[in-house]
Amino acid sequence: MKTVFVSDIKKEGDVRDYFLVERKAIYSSRSNARYASLRLKDRSGAIEARIWDRVDELSAGFERNDIVYVESKARAYQEQLQLNVTAIRKEARDLNAEEMREFYPETPSGIEKLIGDFHRLTDGMKDGLLKALFAELKKRKELLERFFLVPASLGVHHVSLGGLLEHSVSVAEIALPAAAFTGADPDIVVAGSFLHDIGKVEEIGLKGGVFAYTDKGRLLGHITLGISLLEELIAAVEGFPPFLADVLKHIILSHHGEQEWGSPKKPMCIEALVVHYIDNLDAKVMGVKEYMNNNMEDEHWSQFHKLYESRFFKIPER
């Protein structure tokens, strides 16, 4: 499908190819001329783009997270290449799995390795009821396939094929020694690590062959959806104790930590605290790493990160 990737655009000239729209906004210049500001991406990176002419006409046919075919010219602006778009249209057909890999990089850890890590960590739990809970999850092949494939977010952190799995495995791997240090129950911490974002398998789906928020995801959010999925799994495990069900639900409800960050409850047990802080750590560190891959001001400093309200310094190799 693609022949030109963002990483191939290294000099001024014509660029005609397919890209994923990461950002779209309409602005007015100092002279009151309207223009569309776009950020276009593929698996190799992202590039800024502008529509200066026929702004309303050209920008009306696509939205954020759409795949578009772009005709443009690469031009240098403030020492960075930028695309001046002369024509753009939305790709209407769904992409197949191989084509999706042109727009979303697979997690650097590798999905197959991470699947092995998931089974190692869940099979290693000693609590029979928690093992039974995850055995029930593993029976649900379609649900598990989505858990292994979807990104953890569409623009903040772990934005890659297998990103949700990578994030969940990372939280579990870091949480285990933290549990030993704090005295938290290691099995509950591992279970919470894999369940805290499980609702994202229904919050994020395929639309037009690319990942986008589902209607259910926008209306309910991944915390509510995660509680619903957990209740379905628990109902299939005979004799699952209500207190343990409540603790796992509490970890899902509280993993964002604060109401202003989207959590209905603050963490109120050691296991919930461990999952919350490690979830926050892993998401922020990976979010900064991914941002710095494509948004460096110079060799050492990133551009200003609006979400984290800071620039970030890349320590030189020693």
N, C-alpha and C positions, 0 to 999 in steps of 0.2 A: 504493500500500500504506500509506504513512505520511501522516498529516495533521499531527501534532505532532512537531516536532524539538526537541532539547535546547535549542537557541538560542531557541526560542519560549517556554520555561518561565521566566517572569520574575516571577511572583507566585504566591501561595498559591492552590490550587484543585485541581480534579480533573484528572488526567492519565491518559488511556487511549490507548495506542498500542503499536507494535512497537519494540523496542530490541534491540541486540546486547549480550550479557552479556560484559563485559570482565573482571570479577572476581567471584568468589563465595567466601565464607568464612562459617563458623559460629563465633560467639563467645558468651561468657557475660558478662553485665553484672556490676556490683559486687554486685547483689542475687541473682546466680546465675540470672537469667533468660536463656534462650538466645535468640539472634536471628541472622538472616542478614544479612550485610553484602554489598551488591552494588554494582558500578559498571556503569552502563548507558550505552551510547553509540550515536551515529549519526554521519552525516557532519559534523554541525555541532558536535559536542562530546560531553562525557560528564558524567554526574551521579551522585552518590551516592544509594543507595536502601537501605532497611531493611525486613526482614520481621520483625514483632514477634509476630504471632499465627499459630498453626498452622504453626510454623516447619518442622518435619519434613515435614509434608504438602505445603506449598507449595514447598519447596526441593528436593524429591526428584525432580521431573520435568524438570529442566533442568541443564545444566552450562555452564561457561565456553565462550565462543564460539558458544553457541546463540542463535538468534533467538527472542525471547519476546514474547508479548502481555501487557502489564501494565495492571492497573487500580490506580490509586494516588491519593494526595493529596499535592500539593507543600506542604511545610511549611518554615518557616525554622528552621535550627539553626546556632547560632554564626555568624550573619549570612550563612549560605549556604543556598540552597534544597536540599532533600533530599526524595526521594520515600518516603512510607510506603506500602508495597505491601500491598494487601488481596487481590489475586488475580493469579496469574501462570501462564501455560501456554506450553509450547514450541510453536513453529510447525513442523509436521512436513514440509511440502512444500519442495522446492527453490526457491530464488529464481532469477528470470531476471536477465539482465545489467543491465537497467534498475533493477530492485529492489535489486540489490547496491549500486548507486551511492547509494542512500538511507542505507546503513550504513557504507560505506567512501568517503571522499572521494577523488576522483582527484587524483593528485599535482599541486601547484600549477603545476609546469613544463609540464604537458600531455603526455599520452602520445604524441600524434602528433609533437610537436616532439622529444621524447626519442628516438623511433624514427629520426627524421632524423639526430640527433646520433650514434646508434649506428652507422648506416651510414656517416656521414662519417668517424668515427674509425677504423672497421675497414677501410673502403675506402682510407683514407689511409696504411695501413701499407706499408712498402717491401719487407719480407721476403715473398717469394713463397710460401713454405711456410706462414707464418702467415696470409696472405690466403686460401690454399687451405683452411686449417683453418676459418676463419670462413665461407668459401663453403659448406663442408659443413654447418656449423651452420644457415646460412640456408636450406638445402634442407629442413631438418626443420621443417616449418611448425607442427606441433602443439607441438613443444618451444619454438620461437621465440615462439609466441603466449603460452605460459605465462610465458616470460621477460619478455615485455612487460607482462603483466597482474598477476602476483602481488605482494603486498607484500614488503618485505625482511625483515619480522618481523611477529609478531602482537601485539607490545606494547612494543617497545623503541625502534625507529627506523624511519622510512620506512613507517609503517603506513598505506598508502594504495594504491589501485589504481595500478599502475605504479611502486610504491615500489622494487622490486628493480632495475628499469631505471634509475630516477632515481639510485639509489645507485651503480650501476655506472658510469653516464655521469659522475657527479660525481667518482668516484675516478679515472677515466681523464683527465678534463679537468684535474684538479689534478696528476695524476701526470706528465703530459707536460712541463710546465715544471720539475717536480722532477727528472725524468730528465735534462733538459738541464743543470741545475745540478749534479747529482751525477755525471754521466757514465754513468748507467744506460742500457741499451739501450731506446730509446723504444718500439719495436714489441713487445718482450717485456713492458714495463710496461703498455702498452695491452691486450695480450692477457690479461695477468694480472688487470687491472682488471675485465674482462668475464667472466673464468672463475672468479675466486676464490669467488664465491657461486653459481655455476651450479647446484650441487646443490640449491638451494632450490626449483627448479622441481619437484622430486620430494619434497622435505621438506614443502612446504606445498601442500595441495590443497583441493578443495571438499568440504565435508561438510555436508549439509543446506542447500546453497546458499550457505554462507559459508566463508571460509577457516579451515582448521584444520590441525594437524599430521597427516600421514598415518601409517599404521602403519610403513611403510618409513622415513619421516622420523624417527620416534621411536626405532626400532631401530638405524638406521645413522647418522643425522645428515647434515647437508649437505656436510661435508668428504668423507666416504666416498663419498657419492652423486656429488659433483662429480668425484672421481677416476675413477669408473666411467664417467660421461658423457664425460669428456675422452678416456679410452682408446677409447671407441667412435668418437669423431670422428677421432682420430689414425689408427685402423685403416683409415679410409676415404680417407686421404691418402697416395698412393704416395710412398715415399722420404722420409717424415718422419723426421728424424734422432733417434736415441734420446736424445742429450744434451739436445736442445731439449724433447723430451717430458718428460724428467726435471725440467728446470727449471720447466716449467709445472705439473707435478704438485707440485713443491716449493712453489711459490707458493700453491697451494690448501691444501696441508698446513700451511703455516706462517703463514697470513695472520692468525690470531688472536694470534700472537706468542709466547704462553707456554702450556705444558702445562696450567696451571691455568685458562686461558681456553678450552681446548678444542683447542689445536693439538698434534698429535703431534710436530711439529718446530719449532724456532726458525728464524727467517729466516736463511739462510746464504749469500745472495748479495745484491748491491746491489739488484737488481730486486725481490727478495722483501721486503727492508727497506722500499723505497719503497711497495710495495703495502700492506704491513702498517700502516705508520704513517698513510698517507692513508686507508685503510679505517677505522682506529680513529678518526681525526679526524672524518671525514664522518659516521660512525655516531653518535658522541657528540654532535657539534654539532646534528645533526638531531634526535636523541633529546631533547636539552634543549629545543630550540625547540618540538617537538611537546608536550612535557610542560608548558611554560610557557603554551601556548595555552589550557589548561583547568585549570591547577592553581596559580593565583596567590593568594598570601596577601593581598596588597594590590597597589597600583599598580606596585610595583617588585620585590617579592620573591616567588619561587615558594614553594610548600609544600616540605617536605623530600622529596627524591627518594631512595627507599630503595635503588635500584640503584647510584646514583652517590654516595650517602651525603653529600648536601649540599643546601643551598638555592641558588638561582641568582638573580642580580641582573639586572634588565632596565634597561639604561642608558637614561635619558630621551632623547627626540629633541632634537637641538640645531639 
